[in-house]
Amino acid sequence: MVATQNFNNLREETKSILMLSYLDDNTKYITQKIEEELGDIHKSLCEAKLLLTSDM
């Protein structure tokens, strides 16, 4: 009975570790995509600024 409980506890801890690993990977992916998007926005803003200042 103790062995079964220990096994169940270990299984739950393993599930938690795998979920945290998945969430960490997912967070890293989302962060990368946001940084890419922000880079694109920054580039567009710089191009717009260049166009606006060159017209003056």
N, CA, C and O atoms as a CHARMM CRD file, in Angstrom:
* protein
*
  224
    1    1 MET  N      0.82500  -1.19600   0.00000 PROA 1      0.00000
    2    1 MET  CA     0.00000   0.00000   0.00000 PROA 1      0.00000
    3    1 MET  C      0.87200   1.26500   0.00000 PROA 1      0.00000
    4    1 MET  O      0.57600   2.22500  -0.71200 PROA 1      0.00000
    5    2 VAL  N      1.93400   1.26300   0.79100 PROA 2      0.00000
    6    2 VAL  CA     2.83900   2.40400   0.81800 PROA 2      0.00000
    7    2 VAL  C      3.54200   2.53300  -0.53000 PROA 2      0.00000
    8    2 VAL  O      3.74200   3.63600  -1.04000 PROA 2      0.00000
    9    3 ALA  N      3.91400   1.38200  -1.09700 PROA 3      0.00000
   10    3 ALA  CA     4.58700   1.40700  -2.39800 PROA 3      0.00000
   11    3 ALA  C      3.65700   1.98200  -3.47200 PROA 3      0.00000
   12    3 ALA  O      4.09900   2.73700  -4.33700 PROA 3      0.00000
   13    4 THR  N      2.39800   1.63000  -3.41500 PROA 4      0.00000
   14    4 THR  CA     1.42500   2.15300  -4.37800 PROA 4      0.00000
   15    4 THR  C      1.27300   3.66100  -4.22200 PROA 4      0.00000
   16    4 THR  O      1.22900   4.39300  -5.21100 PROA 4      0.00000
   17    5 GLN  N      1.19200   4.12000  -2.97500 PROA 5      0.00000
   18    5 GLN  CA     1.06900   5.55500  -2.72600 PROA 5      0.00000
   19    5 GLN  C      2.32400   6.29100  -3.20500 PROA 5      0.00000
   20    5 GLN  O      2.22600   7.36100  -3.80500 PROA 5      0.00000
   21    6 ASN  N      3.48800   5.72300  -2.94300 PROA 6      0.00000
   22    6 ASN  CA     4.73800   6.33100  -3.39800 PROA 6      0.00000
   23    6 ASN  C      4.78200   6.39600  -4.92000 PROA 6      0.00000
   24    6 ASN  O      5.22100   7.39300  -5.49200 PROA 6      0.00000
   25    7 PHE  N      4.32500   5.33100  -5.57200 PROA 7      0.00000
   26    7 PHE  CA     4.28200   5.30800  -7.02800 PROA 7      0.00000
   27    7 PHE  C      3.33900   6.38100  -7.55300 PROA 7      0.00000
   28    7 PHE  O      3.67100   7.09800  -8.49800 PROA 7      0.00000
   29    8 ASN  N      2.17700   6.49000  -6.94800 PROA 8      0.00000
   30    8 ASN  CA     1.19800   7.50400  -7.37400 PROA 8      0.00000
   31    8 ASN  C      1.74600   8.92000  -7.16300 PROA 8      0.00000
   32    8 ASN  O      1.54900   9.79600  -8.00400 PROA 8      0.00000
   33    9 ASN  N      2.42700   9.13600  -6.04600 PROA 9      0.00000
   34    9 ASN  CA     3.03000  10.44600  -5.79000 PROA 9      0.00000
   35    9 ASN  C      4.09800  10.75400  -6.83600 PROA 9      0.00000
   36    9 ASN  O      4.16500  11.86900  -7.35400 PROA 9      0.00000
   37   10 LEU  N      4.92000   9.77500  -7.13800 PROA 10     0.00000
   38   10 LEU  CA     5.96900   9.94800  -8.13600 PROA 10     0.00000
   39   10 LEU  C      5.36300  10.23900  -9.50600 PROA 10     0.00000
   40   10 LEU  O      5.86300  11.09000 -10.24200 PROA 10     0.00000
   41   11 ARG  N      4.29800   9.53900  -9.84400 PROA 11     0.00000
   42   11 ARG  CA     3.63300   9.76900 -11.12700 PROA 11     0.00000
   43   11 ARG  C      3.07100  11.18500 -11.20000 PROA 11     0.00000
   44   11 ARG  O      3.19400  11.84200 -12.23400 PROA 11     0.00000
   45   12 GLU  N      2.46200  11.66200 -10.12700 PROA 12     0.00000
   46   12 GLU  CA     1.92300  13.02300 -10.10300 PROA 12     0.00000
   47   12 GLU  C      3.03800  14.05800 -10.20000 PROA 12     0.00000
   48   12 GLU  O      2.89100  15.06200 -10.89600 PROA 12     0.00000
   49   13 GLU  N      4.14300  13.82500  -9.51100 PROA 13     0.00000
   50   13 GLU  CA     5.27600  14.74900  -9.58900 PROA 13     0.00000
   51   13 GLU  C      5.84400  14.77300 -11.00700 PROA 13     0.00000
   52   13 GLU  O      6.21600  15.83200 -11.51200 PROA 13     0.00000
   53   14 THR  N      5.90800  13.61500 -11.64200 PROA 14     0.00000
   54   14 THR  CA     6.40700  13.53600 -13.02000 PROA 14     0.00000
   55   14 THR  C      5.49100  14.31000 -13.95900 PROA 14     0.00000
   56   14 THR  O      5.96800  15.03400 -14.83400 PROA 14     0.00000
   57   15 LYS  N      4.18800  14.16500 -13.78700 PROA 15     0.00000
   58   15 LYS  CA     3.23100  14.92300 -14.60400 PROA 15     0.00000
   59   15 LYS  C      3.44700  16.42200 -14.41700 PROA 15     0.00000
   60   15 LYS  O      3.42800  17.18300 -15.38400 PROA 15     0.00000
   61   16 SER  N      3.65300  16.84100 -13.16800 PROA 16     0.00000
   62   16 SER  CA     3.86300  18.25900 -12.88000 PROA 16     0.00000
   63   16 SER  C      5.13200  18.77200 -13.54600 PROA 16     0.00000
   64   16 SER  O      5.14000  19.86600 -14.11000 PROA 16     0.00000
   65   17 ILE  N      6.19600  17.99200 -13.48300 PROA 17     0.00000
   66   17 ILE  CA     7.46300  18.38600 -14.10300 PROA 17     0.00000
   67   17 ILE  C      7.30500  18.49000 -15.61300 PROA 17     0.00000
   68   17 ILE  O      7.79700  19.43700 -16.22700 PROA 17     0.00000
   69   18 LEU  N      6.62200  17.52100 -16.21300 PROA 18     0.00000
   70   18 LEU  CA     6.40500  17.55800 -17.65900 PROA 18     0.00000
   71   18 LEU  C      5.55400  18.75300 -18.05500 PROA 18     0.00000
   72   18 LEU  O      5.81100  19.37700 -19.08500 PROA 18     0.00000
   73   19 MET  N      4.55100  19.08200 -17.26300 PROA 19     0.00000
   74   19 MET  CA     3.69700  20.23200 -17.55400 PROA 19     0.00000
   75   19 MET  C      4.49700  21.52200 -17.44200 PROA 19     0.00000
   76   19 MET  O      4.36100  22.40900 -18.28400 PROA 19     0.00000
   77   20 LEU  N      5.33200  21.63500 -16.41000 PROA 20     0.00000
   78   20 LEU  CA     6.16400  22.83100 -16.25900 PROA 20     0.00000
   79   20 LEU  C      7.14400  22.96000 -17.42200 PROA 20     0.00000
   80   20 LEU  O      7.40000  24.06400 -17.90400 PROA 20     0.00000
   81   21 SER  N      7.68200  21.85000 -17.86300 PROA 21     0.00000
   82   21 SER  CA     8.60400  21.86100 -18.99700 PROA 21     0.00000
   83   21 SER  C      7.87700  22.31800 -20.25300 PROA 21     0.00000
   84   21 SER  O      8.39800  23.12800 -21.02000 PROA 21     0.00000
   85   22 TYR  N      6.67800  21.79900 -20.46000 PROA 22     0.00000
   86   22 TYR  CA     5.86700  22.20800 -21.60900 PROA 22     0.00000
   87   22 TYR  C      5.55600  23.70200 -21.54200 PROA 22     0.00000
   88   22 TYR  O      5.68800  24.40900 -22.54000 PROA 22     0.00000
   89   23 LEU  N      5.14600  24.18000 -20.37100 PROA 23     0.00000
   90   23 LEU  CA     4.80800  25.59400 -20.21400 PROA 23     0.00000
   91   23 LEU  C      6.03300  26.47100 -20.44100 PROA 23     0.00000
   92   23 LEU  O      5.92500  27.54400 -21.03400 PROA 23     0.00000
   93   24 ASP  N      7.20200  26.02100 -19.97100 PROA 24     0.00000
   94   24 ASP  CA     8.43400  26.78300 -20.17000 PROA 24     0.00000
   95   24 ASP  C      8.77000  26.87200 -21.65300 PROA 24     0.00000
   96   24 ASP  O      9.11100  27.94400 -22.15200 PROA 24     0.00000
   97   25 ASP  N      8.67400  25.75100 -22.35600 PROA 25     0.00000
   98   25 ASP  CA     8.94200  25.74800 -23.79900 PROA 25     0.00000
   99   25 ASP  C      7.94600  26.64200 -24.52900 PROA 25     0.00000
  100   25 ASP  O      8.32100  27.39900 -25.42400 PROA 25     0.00000
  101   26 ASN  N      6.68600  26.55300 -24.14500 PROA 26     0.00000
  102   26 ASN  CA     5.63300  27.35000 -24.77900 PROA 26     0.00000
  103   26 ASN  C      5.86500  28.83900 -24.51800 PROA 26     0.00000
  104   26 ASN  O      5.69100  29.66300 -25.41600 PROA 26     0.00000
  105   27 THR  N      6.25800  29.18100 -23.29100 PROA 27     0.00000
  106   27 THR  CA     6.54800  30.57100 -22.95200 PROA 27     0.00000
  107   27 THR  C      7.71500  31.09400 -23.77100 PROA 27     0.00000
  108   27 THR  O      7.67600  32.22600 -24.25400 PROA 27     0.00000
  109   28 LYS  N      8.75400  30.28400 -23.93300 PROA 28     0.00000
  110   28 LYS  CA     9.91400  30.69300 -24.73300 PROA 28     0.00000
  111   28 LYS  C      9.49800  30.92600 -26.18900 PROA 28     0.00000
  112   28 LYS  O      9.94600  31.88700 -26.81400 PROA 28     0.00000
  113   29 TYR  N      8.65800  30.06300 -26.72300 PROA 29     0.00000
  114   29 TYR  CA     8.17900  30.20600 -28.10500 PROA 29     0.00000
  115   29 TYR  C      7.37000  31.49500 -28.25900 PROA 29     0.00000
  116   29 TYR  O      7.58100  32.26100 -29.19900 PROA 29     0.00000
  117   30 ILE  N      6.45100  31.72300 -27.33400 PROA 30     0.00000
  118   30 ILE  CA     5.60500  32.91300 -27.39800 PROA 30     0.00000
  119   30 ILE  C      6.45800  34.17200 -27.26500 PROA 30     0.00000
  120   30 ILE  O      6.24300  35.14700 -27.98500 PROA 30     0.00000
  121   31 THR  N      7.41800  34.15500 -26.35400 PROA 31     0.00000
  122   31 THR  CA     8.31300  35.29800 -26.17200 PROA 31     0.00000
  123   31 THR  C      9.08900  35.58400 -27.45200 PROA 31     0.00000
  124   31 THR  O      9.24100  36.73900 -27.84800 PROA 31     0.00000
  125   32 GLN  N      9.57900  34.52700 -28.09800 PROA 32     0.00000
  126   32 GLN  CA    10.31800  34.69200 -29.35600 PROA 32     0.00000
  127   32 GLN  C      9.42400  35.32700 -30.42500 PROA 32     0.00000
  128   32 GLN  O      9.85300  36.23600 -31.13600 PROA 32     0.00000
  129   33 LYS  N      8.19400  34.85200 -30.53500 PROA 33     0.00000
  130   33 LYS  CA     7.27000  35.39500 -31.53600 PROA 33     0.00000
  131   33 LYS  C      6.94700  36.86500 -31.24800 PROA 33     0.00000
  132   33 LYS  O      6.86400  37.67200 -32.17400 PROA 33     0.00000
  133   34 ILE  N      6.76800  37.21000 -29.98900 PROA 34     0.00000
  134   34 ILE  CA     6.49200  38.60300 -29.62200 PROA 34     0.00000
  135   34 ILE  C      7.68800  39.47900 -29.97300 PROA 34     0.00000
  136   34 ILE  O      7.52300  40.57700 -30.50300 PROA 34     0.00000
  137   35 GLU  N      8.89600  38.99200 -29.67700 PROA 35     0.00000
  138   35 GLU  CA    10.09700  39.77000 -30.00500 PROA 35     0.00000
  139   35 GLU  C     10.22700  39.97000 -31.51200 PROA 35     0.00000
  140   35 GLU  O     10.60700  41.05000 -31.96600 PROA 35     0.00000
  141   36 GLU  N      9.91200  38.93400 -32.28700 PROA 36     0.00000
  142   36 GLU  CA     9.95100  39.06800 -33.74200 PROA 36     0.00000
  143   36 GLU  C      8.93400  40.10400 -34.21700 PROA 36     0.00000
  144   36 GLU  O      9.23600  40.94000 -35.06900 PROA 36     0.00000
  145   37 GLU  N      7.74100  40.04000 -33.66200 PROA 37     0.00000
  146   37 GLU  CA     6.68200  40.97600 -34.04800 PROA 37     0.00000
  147   37 GLU  C      7.06000  42.40100 -33.67100 PROA 37     0.00000
  148   37 GLU  O      6.84700  43.33100 -34.44800 PROA 37     0.00000
  149   38 LEU  N      7.62400  42.57400 -32.47100 PROA 38     0.00000
  150   38 LEU  CA     8.06000  43.90100 -32.04900 PROA 38     0.00000
  151   38 LEU  C      9.18100  44.41800 -32.94200 PROA 38     0.00000
  152   38 LEU  O      9.25000  45.61400 -33.22700 PROA 38     0.00000
  153   39 GLY  N     10.05200  43.52600 -33.38200 PROA 39     0.00000
  154   39 GLY  CA    11.11600  43.91800 -34.30700 PROA 39     0.00000
  155   39 GLY  C     10.54300  44.42100 -35.62100 PROA 39     0.00000
  156   39 GLY  O     11.00600  45.42000 -36.17200 PROA 39     0.00000
  157   40 ASP  N      9.52800  43.71900 -36.11900 PROA 40     0.00000
  158   40 ASP  CA     8.87200  44.14400 -37.36500 PROA 40     0.00000
  159   40 ASP  C      8.19100  45.50100 -37.19100 PROA 40     0.00000
  160   40 ASP  O      8.26000  46.35400 -38.07600 PROA 40     0.00000
  161   41 ILE  N      7.54100  45.69400 -36.05600 PROA 41     0.00000
  162   41 ILE  CA     6.86400  46.97400 -35.78600 PROA 41     0.00000
  163   41 ILE  C      7.89700  48.09200 -35.70900 PROA 41     0.00000
  164   41 ILE  O      7.69600  49.17200 -36.26500 PROA 41     0.00000
  165   42 HSD  N      8.99600  47.83200 -35.02100 PROA 42     0.00000
  166   42 HSD  CA    10.06100  48.84000 -34.90400 PROA 42     0.00000
  167   42 HSD  C     10.60800  49.21300 -36.28400 PROA 42     0.00000
  168   42 HSD  O     10.82300  50.38800 -36.58300 PROA 42     0.00000
  169   43 LYS  N     10.82700  48.20600 -37.10600 PROA 43     0.00000
  170   43 LYS  CA    11.33300  48.45500 -38.46000 PROA 43     0.00000
  171   43 LYS  C     10.34700  49.32300 -39.24800 PROA 43     0.00000
  172   43 LYS  O     10.74800  50.27300 -39.92000 PROA 43     0.00000
  173   44 SER  N      9.07400  48.99300 -39.16000 PROA 44     0.00000
  174   44 SER  CA     8.05500  49.76800 -39.86700 PROA 44     0.00000
  175   44 SER  C      8.00300  51.21300 -39.37600 PROA 44     0.00000
  176   44 SER  O      7.86500  52.14200 -40.17300 PROA 44     0.00000
  177   45 LEU  N      8.11400  51.39500 -38.07300 PROA 45     0.00000
  178   45 LEU  CA     8.09700  52.74700 -37.51600 PROA 45     0.00000
  179   45 LEU  C      9.31900  53.54800 -37.96800 PROA 45     0.00000
  180   45 LEU  O      9.21100  54.73800 -38.26700 PROA 45     0.00000
  181   46 CYS  N     10.47000  52.89900 -38.01600 PROA 46     0.00000
  182   46 CYS  CA    11.67800  53.57800 -38.49300 PROA 46     0.00000
  183   46 CYS  C     11.53300  53.96900 -39.96100 PROA 46     0.00000
  184   46 CYS  O     11.94000  55.06200 -40.35600 PROA 46     0.00000
  185   47 GLU  N     10.96000  53.08900 -40.76500 PROA 47     0.00000
  186   47 GLU  CA    10.73700  53.40800 -42.18600 PROA 47     0.00000
  187   47 GLU  C      9.75800  54.56800 -42.32400 PROA 47     0.00000
  188   47 GLU  O      9.95600  55.45300 -43.15700 PROA 47     0.00000
  189   48 ALA  N      8.70800  54.56800 -41.51400 PROA 48     0.00000
  190   48 ALA  CA     7.72200  55.65400 -41.56400 PROA 48     0.00000
  191   48 ALA  C      8.36400  56.97200 -41.14300 PROA 48     0.00000
  192   48 ALA  O      8.10300  58.01400 -41.74400 PROA 48     0.00000
  193   49 LYS  N      9.19400  56.92600 -40.12200 PROA 49     0.00000
  194   49 LYS  CA     9.88100  58.13300 -39.66300 PROA 49     0.00000
  195   49 LYS  C     10.78700  58.67500 -40.76000 PROA 49     0.00000
  196   49 LYS  O     10.84400  59.88200 -40.99100 PROA 49     0.00000
  197   50 LEU  N     11.49900  57.76800 -41.43600 PROA 50     0.00000
  198   50 LEU  CA    12.36500  58.18900 -42.53700 PROA 50     0.00000
  199   50 LEU  C     11.56400  58.87300 -43.63800 PROA 50     0.00000
  200   50 LEU  O     11.97100  59.90900 -44.16200 PROA 50     0.00000
  201   51 LEU  N     10.42500  58.28500 -43.98200 PROA 51     0.00000
  202   51 LEU  CA     9.57200  58.87300 -45.02300 PROA 51     0.00000
  203   51 LEU  C      9.06600  60.24800 -44.60600 PROA 51     0.00000
  204   51 LEU  O      9.04700  61.18600 -45.40300 PROA 51     0.00000
  205   52 LEU  N      8.66000  60.35300 -43.35900 PROA 52     0.00000
  206   52 LEU  CA     8.12200  61.63100 -42.87300 PROA 52     0.00000
  207   52 LEU  C      9.20300  62.70300 -42.82700 PROA 52     0.00000
  208   52 LEU  O      8.95400  63.85000 -43.19900 PROA 52     0.00000
  209   53 THR  N     10.38800  62.34600 -42.38000 PROA 53     0.00000
  210   53 THR  CA    11.44500  63.35200 -42.27200 PROA 53     0.00000
  211   53 THR  C     12.04000  63.70200 -43.62800 PROA 53     0.00000
  212   53 THR  O     12.55000  64.80700 -43.81200 PROA 53     0.00000
  213   54 SER  N     11.98200  62.78200 -44.57100 PROA 54     0.00000
  214   54 SER  CA    12.54200  63.08300 -45.89600 PROA 54     0.00000
  215   54 SER  C     11.60900  64.00500 -46.70000 PROA 54     0.00000
  216   54 SER  O     12.05500  64.67600 -47.63100 PROA 54     0.00000
  217   55 ASP  N     10.33100  64.03800 -46.34500 PROA 55     0.00000
  218   55 ASP  CA     9.37900  64.91800 -47.02900 PROA 55     0.00000
  219   55 ASP  C      9.52600  66.37000 -46.59400 PROA 55     0.00000
  220   55 ASP  O      9.05500  67.26700 -47.29300 PROA 55     0.00000
  221   56 MET  N     10.15800  66.61800 -45.47800 PROA 56     0.00000
  222   56 MET  CA    10.26400  67.98700 -44.93900 PROA 56     0.00000
  223   56 MET  C     11.34500  68.77500 -45.60600 PROA 56     0.00000
  224   56 MET  O     11.55900  69.93900 -45.26800 PROA 56     0.00000
